[in-house]
Amino acid sequence: PGAPFIEYGRHPGKAPPPQVIYAWVVRKLGLHGAEARKAAFLIGRKIAENGLKGHHILRKSRQKINKAFAASVKTQLRTIWERSS
């Protein structure tokens, strides 16, 4: 569910769902209870004010993926060609 926000970012506006941020705070920051709720609230407020910058992970890796795919297709075609000869 969060992949599009990581890839493309998010415009300022409404805060993300607090339970999502809370889960992230527990997982990534190791906070729990009231401390985690406070951190999640502050992070959500900051996201609402400023938005999030996209990381464009897929766009950056597309060239590598395309090269690997082309190499795989070439290998498969060579194997088919050799078997048919």
C-alpha positions, -999 to +999 in steps of 0.1 A: +000+000+000+029+024+006+049+017-025+034+045-046+042+070-019+078+058-017+082+059-055+064+091-063+062+110-030+032+128-016+019+163-018+012+183+014-024+181+027-041+156+049-019+135+073-014+098+064-034+073+085-019+073+121-019+035+124+004+033+093+029+058+108+026+042+142+036+008+127+065+024+109+077+041+141+076+008+160+093-011+132+120+015+122+126+035+153+119+008+179+096+031+200+065+018+218+035+030+236+030+067+243+065+075+229+056+059+196+022+076+194+038+110+200+064+104+173+038+091+149+017+122+155+046+145+149+057+127+118+022+127+104+019+164+110+052+171+093+041+150+063+008+169+061+027+202+061+055+194+037+046+162+019+071+136+011+098+135-016+097+105-040+127+082-041+121+069-077+135+035-069+119+018-098+128+045-123+164+043-112+165+006-115+146+003-148+178+004-170+193-025-150+161-044-152+158-039-190+195-050-195+189-081-175+157-089-193+173-085-227+202-107-217+178-134-205+157-133-237+189-135-258+201-166-238+167-182-242+165-176-279+201-189-283+191-221-265+160-225-286+180-219-318+207-245-308+181-271-300+163-266-333+196-269-354 
